[in-house]
Amino acid sequence: SKAEMRHTCRGTINLATANITVEDSCNFIISNGGAQTYHLKASSEVERQRWVTALELAKAKAVKMLEESDDSGDESVSQTDKTELQSTLRTLSSKVEDLSTCNDLIAKHGTALQRSLSELETLRLPAESSEKIKQVNERATLFRITSNAMINACRDFLMLAQTHSKKWQKSLQHERDQRIRLEETLEQLAKQHNHLERAFRGATYLELATSALSPSPDPCCPAKGDMSDEDDDNEFFDAPEIITMPESMGHNSVTAALTLTPSQYKHQVEDTKKEKRTRIPYKPNYSLNLWSIMKNCIGKELSKIPMPVNFNEPLSMLQRLTEDLEYHELLDRAAKCESSLEQLCYVAAFTVSSYSTTVFRTSKPFNPLLGETFELDRLEENGYRSLCEQVSHHPPAAAHHADSKHGWTLHQEIKITSKFRGKYLSIMPLGTIHCVFHSSGNHYTWKKVTTTVHNIIVGKLWIDQVG
């Protein structure tokens, strides 16, 4: 506000007297003549220009406020503007003089009219006529009073115009300066936009040409160096939109695949049905700035914190739940047991088997969408099939059902609560797992244990199972 223009707190720079200079593409400097200097860095050239423009506009506003509060300040207007203003004021003055002349004439003729009306009243006329003459006299008096008021109002207007013309002229000049500055900024931005567009086209063309000449051995994992040089604030990356194709499958085979008949297509699908992936590619080792992630988490609930995509493994939580069936042979053997004690041992071994990979798998799976499903049909190879569905989004909950032709059915519902304790994160699964054996009718239930992830902030991640 204007009251704060004169006395500001320590550490501030008054923009009205500040000097704003651009150092290079991303850096700029604000100083107040040597006492204080701020070196500031933006994330990009466009962002830097936005800051400089905003500061320049704020500086113009501060200068305007300072001049308005200082009445003894000199006029910052050009000679032509002064001449134009003086000629306008002269015209106004002449018009007011014309109005004064008219007023004098009205007063003169009004007096003569009233005199004539008074003379008429002295004559011996009928009563009706004298009444009419009286009404005319009153109206003439009102007319004179109104015309005098109008002339006085015009004089006041001229006085106000002369008083405020200086301030209006200053405001106009500031608006002009601001417009010129905006035009310059727009021109600069247009040049930058053009330059960026050309650079982007060139980069895209180069990328396409490179990928066409030498396809990467692992297209899902871009080079490590590409992202480590990025700025701290840009730690979230979209997955690259790359459609991988076997090297043997060229352009002709794609065209052939599009023109297959339904029977040929079915035959081809059956041929490739049995081939399954044995391993997934390694996780790309991108460097992450921990502070840039943590500063966005301050004051938020754990469920609302956006985690970098690199913190996840490329699986859905539903697929991870289905992995509980990895050691399904234990349940197949348990179904054949005649001793319930031996069966209990096999079931106990199966409950522990789902934790076999947690030593080296410290990443979290992706959250599924509401209604998303993961189906696994291994009836031919292993004799079981499984269906997992996300049945609630807040709080997240999944339902899992699996049945086997070896004589068992498994179903579970999983909800998760978590507590973040700074150094470690505790994940408490809720819900019960049920396993029923068809021949004996034995029904077993158990619950998953609490998982604690240690060294979240500093050090190597490790996982502990408690309970």
Long-range contacts (C-beta under 8 A, 24 or more apart in sequence): 2-65, 2-68, 2-69, 5-62, 5-65, 5-66, 5-69, 11-36, 13-38, 14-62, 15-55, 15-58, 15-59, 15-62, 16-59, 16-62, 16-63, 16-65, 16-66, 18-55, 18-59, 20-52, 20-55, 20-56, 20-59, 22-48, 22-52, 28-52, 30-55, 43-231, 43-233, 43-234, 45-192, 46-189, 46-192, 46-196, 49-185, 49-188, 49-189, 49-192, 53-181, 53-182, 53-185, 56-181, 56-185, 57-178, 57-181, 57-182, 60-174, 60-177, 60-178, 60-181, 63-174, 64-170, 64-171, 64-174, 67-170, 68-167, 68-170, 75-166, 75-169, 75-170, 76-170, 76-173, 77-169, 77-170, 77-173, 81-169, 81-172, 81-173, 85-165, 85-169, 89-158, 89-161, 89-162, 89-165, 92-158, 92-161, 93-158, 95-154, 96-154, 96-155, 96-158, 99-150, 99-151, 99-154, 100-151, 102-147, 103-147, 103-148, 103-151, 106-143, 106-144, 106-147, 107-144, 107-147, 107-148, 110-140, 110-141, 110-143, 110-144, 113-140, 114-140, 114-141, 215-247, 218-281, 219-244, 220-244, 220-281, 221-281, 221-282, 221-284, 222-284, 224-284, 224-285, 224-286, 227-286, 227-287, 228-286, 228-287, 232-289, 232-291, 232-292, 233-292, 235-288, 235-289, 235-292, 235-293, 235-308, 236-306, 236-308, 236-309, 237-309, 239-309, 280-314, 283-310, 283-313, 283-363, 284-310, 286-310, 290-457, 302-418, 302-420, 302-425, 303-394, 307-364, 311-363, 311-364, 312-363, 312-364, 312-365, 312-366, 313-361, 313-363, 313-364, 313-365, 314-366, 315-365, 315-366, 316-365, 316-366, 316-368, 316-372, 316-374, 317-365, 317-366, 317-367, 317-368, 317-390, 317-396, 317-398, 318-368, 318-372, 318-373, 318-374, 318-388, 318-389, 318-390, 318-398, 318-400, 319-365, 319-374, 319-388, 320-365, 321-374, 321-388, 321-398, 321-400, 321-412, 321-414, 322-374, 322-376, 322-386, 322-388, 322-400, 323-354, 323-357, 324-353, 324-354, 324-400, 324-412, 325-376, 325-384, 325-386, 325-402, 325-410, 326-353, 326-354, 326-356, 327-353, 327-356, 328-382, 328-384, 328-404, 331-404, 331-406, 331-408, 331-410, 331-435, 332-383, 332-404, 332-406, 332-408, 334-408, 334-437, 335-404, 335-406, 335-407, 335-408, 335-437, 335-438, 335-439, 336-406, 336-407, 340-440, 340-442, 343-437, 343-440, 343-442, 344-444, 347-435, 347-444, 347-446, 350-435, 351-433, 351-446, 354-448, 355-449, 355-465, 358-451, 358-463, 358-465, 359-463, 362-453, 362-461, 362-462, 362-463, 367-396, 368-396, 368-398, 369-393, 379-405, 397-431, 407-437, 407-438, 407-439, 408-435, 408-436, 408-437, 408-438, 409-435, 409-436, 409-438, 410-434, 410-435, 410-436, 414-448, 420-456, 422-457, 423-454, 423-455, 423-456, 423-457, 424-452, 424-453, 424-454, 424-455, 424-456, 425-452, 425-453, 425-456, 426-450, 426-451, 426-452, 426-453, 427-451, 427-452, 427-453
